[in-house]
Amino acid sequence: MGRRPIPLGGHGDIRPTQVKDRLWVSKVRWRDDAGGYHRVAVDAPTKGDCRELAAERVREALEDWRTRQVDAAEVRDLTLDEAAELWFTALARTSRRPSTIEQYRACWRGTLSPVLGHETVTSLDRARVQHVLLEGLFARHQGHRSDNGAWVAGEYRLDENGDRIPLHGAQPRNVMRLLLRWTADRGLRDGNPLDGTASPQRRQPKVRALTDEEATRLTQMAEGWFRTGHGASDTLWHGLILLRHLGLRLGELLALTWSDVDLETEPPTVTVRHTLLEQRGAVTGLGPTKGGTIDIIALHERVVAVLETRMPTSPAPDDFVFATRTGRPVTHANFRRALRDLVRDTDLAWVHPHSMRHTLGTKANEHLDLEAARDLLRHKDDAVTRKHYVERNSIRILDPRGLFESEK
């Protein structure tokens, strides 16, 4: 028996499926008034919630489709900035992670909008967009909002010769491609000019790890910065110590609560189970780690000393290890800003929070092996560790003597 046809403006059966404890998912087909078929996907902790959320998403999607049909003639001359805002709003209704949407928004606002935002959706052709992506993007300093609330892009970053620094990485192209695909799918323009084009081969940034001397000096700088009153708190100093010895991602560090810390066991441990989620610079909650795993990490005595110093007399299990005076978690932006201020105009100005993961991976590879580095960084495969996290030594020690044992 064939699939029951879906009436115009209707949807198919909503049948939530349990994939694991407290996680139900449902994919529902729906049909617009013109006969086109679409699909929404949702997840929720209970079967009933999943069913209700799916029905609500279908209603929202149909209303959005009908609104677009009414306004189609008026929106064909939207600027790319206006189209981007509509796209971000539409993405928020999908299963796309809020942190991913925020990355797209930051890339558009800080990189693409200053160059292309004023152009209309229909005027952009392949030659123009390829020229911008290949030759027109340069690194900028952090932007800011003006007194009237408008976003002002940061000034261009300059190299030692005063020239603009070309922007590397595939994200601007991916964001541009997704935005143009979305505008084409909704009839705002004819086709996507990036379809059929290949991303240019860009030089992979070299992995750079701190030496033991540099890592020690960095934490000493942070300690001195705190003790002399330059830093508002000891968060940067203590955070750098944990990043160095545990190899955490910044979001995982800031998501630690006292329920994750066990200083009574032998050896003392910390459990990494969450990452800090933010949207537009505001904390929205805790989410799973990047790999979706829960890991228990044994603590170096220096980390134990830091945690004992930070631990209140009677900590609540849900209190954050790194919290503001009001008990809220420290944000990514605040931690990164403090680190930038610390290393500015020094020989360590290249250091960022993820440099600590590079450092631990390189150290593990040198003193143990690549497999140990992979495990400590909690990667699923050696290739990621080798390509992105281990600094290569240009001098290799080779020993072929074992091949000629029989010739002695």
C-alpha positions in Angstrom: 0.0 0.0 0.0 1.4 3.4 -1.0 2.1 6.3 1.3 -1.0 8.2 2.1 -1.0 11.6 0.3 -0.6 14.6 2.4 -3.3 17.3 1.8 -2.2 20.8 0.8 -1.3 22.7 4.0 -1.2 19.5 6.0 1.4 17.1 7.4 2.1 13.4 7.8 1.9 11.3 10.9 4.0 12.4 13.9 5.7 9.3 15.3 8.3 10.1 17.9 11.1 7.5 18.2 13.2 7.0 21.4 17.0 7.0 20.5 18.3 7.0 24.1 17.3 7.8 27.6 15.3 11.0 27.7 15.8 11.7 24.0 12.9 11.3 21.5 13.2 12.4 17.9 10.6 12.9 15.1 10.9 13.7 11.4 7.6 15.0 9.9 6.8 15.7 6.3 4.5 18.6 5.5 3.1 20.1 2.3 2.7 23.7 1.4 -0.2 25.3 -0.4 1.5 24.9 -3.8 2.0 21.2 -3.4 5.7 21.2 -2.4 6.9 18.8 0.2 9.1 19.8 3.2 10.4 18.1 6.3 11.0 19.2 9.9 13.1 17.4 12.5 12.8 17.9 16.3 14.0 16.2 19.5 12.7 16.4 23.1 13.1 14.6 26.4 9.7 13.0 26.4 7.4 11.4 23.7 4.6 13.9 24.4 6.9 16.9 24.3 8.4 15.6 21.0 4.9 15.2 19.4 3.8 18.7 20.5 7.1 20.3 19.4 6.9 18.7 16.0 3.3 19.9 15.4 4.3 23.4 16.5 7.3 23.5 14.1 5.1 22.4 11.2 2.7 25.2 11.9 5.5 27.7 12.1 7.1 26.4 8.9 3.8 26.7 7.0 3.2 30.2 8.3 6.7 31.2 7.3 6.1 29.8 3.8 2.8 31.6 3.4 4.4 34.9 4.6 7.2 34.5 2.0 4.7 34.0 -0.8 2.9 37.3 0.1 6.1 39.3 0.4 8.0 37.6 -2.4 7.7 40.5 -4.8 8.8 43.0 -2.2 11.8 41.1 -0.9 13.6 40.4 -4.2 15.6 43.6 -3.7 16.7 42.9 -0.2 20.2 43.7 0.7 22.4 40.8 1.7 22.5 42.2 5.3 18.6 42.0 5.4 18.6 38.6 3.8 21.2 37.4 6.3 19.0 38.4 9.3 16.0 36.5 7.8 18.3 33.5 7.3 19.5 33.5 10.9 15.9 33.8 12.1 14.9 30.8 9.9 17.9 28.8 11.1 16.8 29.3 14.7 13.7 27.3 13.9 15.7 24.3 12.7 17.7 21.7 14.6 20.9 23.6 13.9 22.8 24.2 17.2 22.6 27.7 18.6 26.4 27.9 18.9 26.7 27.1 15.2 24.2 29.8 14.2 26.1 32.3 16.4 29.3 31.4 14.5 27.6 32.0 11.2 26.3 35.4 12.5 29.8 36.4 13.8 31.4 35.5 10.5 28.8 37.4 8.5 28.8 40.5 10.8 32.6 40.7 11.2 33.9 39.5 7.8 31.4 39.4 5.0 28.9 42.2 5.8 31.5 45.1 5.7 32.3 44.0 2.1 29.0 42.7 0.7 26.3 43.6 3.1 25.1 46.7 1.2 24.7 44.8 -2.1 21.3 43.5 -3.1 20.5 39.8 -3.3 19.8 39.9 -7.0 22.8 41.9 -8.1 25.5 39.5 -6.8 27.0 37.4 -9.6 29.6 34.6 -9.6 32.5 36.9 -10.6 31.8 39.4 -7.8 31.4 36.8 -5.0 34.5 34.8 -6.1 36.6 38.0 -6.2 35.6 38.9 -2.7 36.2 35.4 -1.3 39.5 34.9 -3.0 41.0 38.4 -2.8 38.8 40.8 -0.8 38.7 39.4 2.8 41.2 40.5 5.4 41.5 40.0 9.2 39.9 42.6 11.4 40.0 43.6 15.0 36.9 43.0 17.3 34.0 45.2 16.2 31.6 47.1 18.5 28.1 48.6 18.7 27.6 52.3 18.2 25.6 54.5 20.5 22.5 54.0 18.2 22.9 50.2 18.4 24.3 49.7 14.9 27.2 47.2 14.5 30.5 48.8 13.6 33.2 46.5 12.1 36.6 46.5 13.6 39.6 48.1 11.9 41.8 45.9 9.6 44.7 44.0 11.2 48.0 45.0 9.8 51.3 43.1 9.5 54.7 44.5 10.3 54.9 46.2 6.9 51.5 47.9 7.5 49.7 45.7 4.9 46.4 44.1 5.5 46.5 40.4 6.6 44.6 38.1 4.2 41.9 36.1 5.9 42.4 32.3 5.7 39.9 29.6 6.4 36.8 28.1 4.7 34.1 29.5 7.0 33.4 32.8 5.0 32.9 30.8 1.9 30.7 28.2 3.6 28.5 30.9 5.2 28.2 32.8 1.9 27.3 29.5 0.1 24.6 28.6 2.6 23.1 32.1 2.6 22.9 32.2 -1.2 21.4 28.7 -1.3 18.8 29.8 1.2 17.9 32.9 -0.9 17.6 30.9 -4.1 15.5 28.2 -2.4 13.0 30.9 -1.3 12.8 32.6 -4.7 14.8 35.7 -3.6 17.2 35.3 -6.5 17.7 32.9 -9.5 20.2 30.2 -8.5 23.3 30.2 -6.3 26.4 31.7 -8.0 28.7 29.5 -5.8 27.2 26.2 -7.1 29.8 24.3 -9.0 32.8 26.3 -7.6 35.5 24.7 -5.6 37.1 26.1 -2.5 40.6 27.4 -3.1 43.5 25.5 -1.5 44.7 27.5 1.4 47.8 26.9 3.4 47.1 25.1 6.6 48.1 27.3 9.6 51.1 25.8 11.3 50.4 24.3 14.7 52.2 26.3 17.4 52.7 25.0 20.9 54.3 26.7 23.9 57.5 25.4 25.3 57.6 24.5 29.0 59.4 27.8 29.7 56.8 29.8 27.8 53.9 28.0 29.4 55.3 28.6 32.9 56.1 32.3 32.1 52.5 32.8 30.8 50.9 31.5 34.0 53.4 33.6 36.0 52.4 36.7 34.0 48.7 35.9 34.7 49.5 35.5 38.4 51.4 38.8 38.5 48.6 40.5 36.6 46.1 39.4 39.2 48.2 40.2 42.3 49.1 43.7 41.1 45.4 44.5 40.5 45.4 44.5 36.7 43.1 41.6 36.5 39.6 41.7 37.9 39.8 38.1 39.3 42.0 35.1 39.4 40.0 33.4 36.7 42.6 33.9 33.9 45.5 32.7 36.1 43.8 29.6 37.4 42.1 28.9 34.1 45.4 28.8 32.2 46.7 26.3 34.7 43.8 23.9 34.1 43.9 24.4 30.3 47.6 23.6 30.3 47.4 20.4 32.5 44.1 19.0 31.3 43.9 20.0 27.6 40.3 21.2 27.9 38.5 23.2 25.3 37.6 26.7 26.7 33.9 25.9 26.7 34.5 22.7 28.7 36.6 24.6 31.3 34.0 27.3 31.8 31.2 24.7 32.1 32.9 22.9 35.1 30.8 22.8 38.2 31.8 21.5 41.7 29.8 18.3 41.1 32.4 17.5 38.4 35.3 17.8 40.9 36.3 15.0 43.2 39.4 15.8 45.3 38.7 13.0 47.8 39.5 10.1 45.5 43.0 8.9 44.7 44.1 10.3 42.3 41.8 13.4 42.4 39.7 13.7 39.3 37.5 16.1 37.3 34.7 14.9 35.0 34.3 16.6 31.7 30.7 16.2 30.6 29.5 19.6 29.3 30.5 22.7 27.3 29.2 26.2 27.8 26.6 27.3 25.3 26.4 31.0 24.3 24.3 33.0 21.9 25.2 36.6 21.0 27.6 36.6 23.9 25.0 35.5 26.5 25.1 32.2 28.2 22.2 30.0 27.2 23.0 26.8 29.1 25.2 23.7 29.1 25.5 21.3 26.2 27.3 18.0 25.5 31.1 18.1 24.7 32.2 18.3 21.1 32.7 14.6 20.9 29.6 13.9 23.0 31.6 11.9 25.5 32.0 12.0 29.3 35.6 11.8 30.4 37.2 11.5 33.8 40.7 13.1 34.0 43.3 12.6 36.8 44.6 15.8 38.2 48.1 17.1 38.5 49.0 18.3 42.0 49.2 21.9 40.8 45.6 21.6 39.5 44.5 20.2 42.8 46.0 23.2 44.6 44.2 25.6 42.3 40.8 23.9 42.9 41.4 23.7 46.6 42.0 27.5 46.6 38.9 28.2 44.5 36.6 25.8 46.4 34.2 27.5 48.8 33.6 26.1 52.3 30.3 24.5 51.3 30.1 24.6 47.5 26.7 23.8 45.9 27.0 21.0 43.4 25.7 23.2 40.6 28.0 26.2 41.3 30.4 27.0 38.5 34.1 26.5 39.3 34.8 29.7 37.3 32.0 32.1 38.2 31.5 35.8 38.2 30.7 37.7 41.5 27.0 37.1 40.8 27.5 33.3 40.4 27.1 33.3 36.6 29.6 31.4 34.5 32.5 33.4 33.0 31.9 33.8 29.2 34.2 32.8 26.4 34.5 36.5 25.3 35.6 37.7 28.8 38.2 35.0 29.1 39.6 35.6 25.6 39.6 39.3 26.2 41.6 39.0 29.4 44.1 36.7 27.7 44.5 39.1 24.8 45.1 42.0 27.2 47.7 39.9 29.1 49.8 39.0 26.1 49.5 42.1 24.0 52.8 43.6 22.9 54.8 40.6 24.2 56.5 37.7 22.5 53.5 35.5 23.5 50.9 37.7 21.6 50.1 34.7 19.3 48.8 32.7 22.2 45.0 31.9 22.5 43.1 29.5 24.8 43.3 26.6 22.3 47.1 27.0 22.3 47.1 25.0 25.5 45.5 22.0 23.8 48.2 22.2 21.1 50.8 22.3 23.8 49.5 19.3 25.7 49.1 17.3 22.4 52.7 18.2 21.3 54.1 17.3 24.7 52.2 13.9 24.8 53.4 13.1 21.3 57.0 13.9 22.1 57.2 12.1 25.4 54.7 9.2 24.8 53.3 8.7 21.3 50.5 10.0 18.9 48.0 7.5 20.4 48.5 9.0 23.8 48.1 12.5 22.5 44.9 11.5 20.8 43.5 10.0 24.0 44.5 12.9 26.1 42.8 15.4 23.7 39.8 13.0 23.4 39.9 12.8 19.6 38.2 10.0 17.8 41.0 9.6 15.3 44.7 10.1 15.0 44.5 12.2 11.8 42.8 15.1 13.6 45.5 15.1 16.3 48.3 14.9 13.9 47.0 17.6 11.5 45.7 20.2 13.9 47.2 19.7 17.4 50.8 18.3 17.2 53.6 20.7 16.4 56.0 18.9 14.0 59.7 18.8 14.7 61.7 19.5 11.5 64.6 17.4 12.9 63.8 13.7 12.9 66.0 11.0 14.5 66.1 7.9 12.3 67.6 4.5 13.2 67.7 1.9 10.4 70.2 -0.3 12.2 67.6 -3.0 13.1 67.2 -3.8 9.4 70.7 -5.2 9.2 70.9 -7.4 12.3 71.6 -10.5 10.2 74.7 -8.9 8.7 76.6 -8.7 11.9 
